[in-house]
Amino acid sequence: MESKQVSKSEFKSKALEYFRQVEASGQSVVVTDHGKPALEVRRYRNLERNPLEVLRGSVVRYVDPTEPVDVEWESAQ
């Protein structure tokens, strides 16, 4: 979905109107400062996810995690 671009001064005068548009349509509004994007106003999304689901598929190699590591470690004393 494409976002709408408005200047800071226009956003300032019509902020509530833009908030209602974002809520109703889901289309984000990009606020520009001197023609350059400065911030984006978009609908809130609750992203509560199970941490294990986030990590699923991230393990590249799983050989034997209980095997001792054959690297000599130095301890800080």
PyMOL commands that set and color helices and strands:
alter all, ss='L'
color gray80, all
select helices_A, chain A and resi 8-13+15-25+51-55
alter helices_A, ss='H'
color red, helices_A
select strands_A, chain A and resi 4-7+29-33+36-41
alter strands_A, ss='S'
color yellow, strands_A
deselect
rebuild
show_as cartoon
